[in-house]
């Protein structure tokens, strides 16, 4: 497989995760997933930016994108749901780690901010009856940071986010 084809396949594979990760920026708000609680260290579990509405909207958007891809590319019918759930769980894991490091919601943690959701999506995708393709996973990990930075900057310029990362 040549590099361009690999990139195209990686984008197709990871697209539901991109949708699941992006939609909470637009549709989020409301009750935080940690209900404002803190751990014994006094820090929030996830923080105020991780909300049920954002999680559900992201899961729905990623699932719908994955259903479309299932029809177009013969992926398993559960593909979008599983990959989107993995992306959102990866993002929550990143938020949890940031709170432990005393980084506030919206604060920057380079590399983790760009790939936590992709790692979650890849790990959850291992549960699917699809052939493993490590090249595809590596390509998704390589292309995601610049895509993530560009889309976050665009969301910032559109005043959908309060910071450009």
Buried (B, 14 or more C-beta within 10 A) or exposed (E): EEEEEBBEBBBBBBBBBBBBBBBBBBBBBEEBBBEEEEEEEEBBBBBBBBBBBBBBBBBBBBBBBBBBBBEEEEBBEBBBBBBBBBBBBBBBBBBBEBBEEEBEBEBEBEEBBBBBBBBBBBEBBEEBEBEEBEEBBEBBBBBBBEBBBEBBBEBBEEEEBEEEB
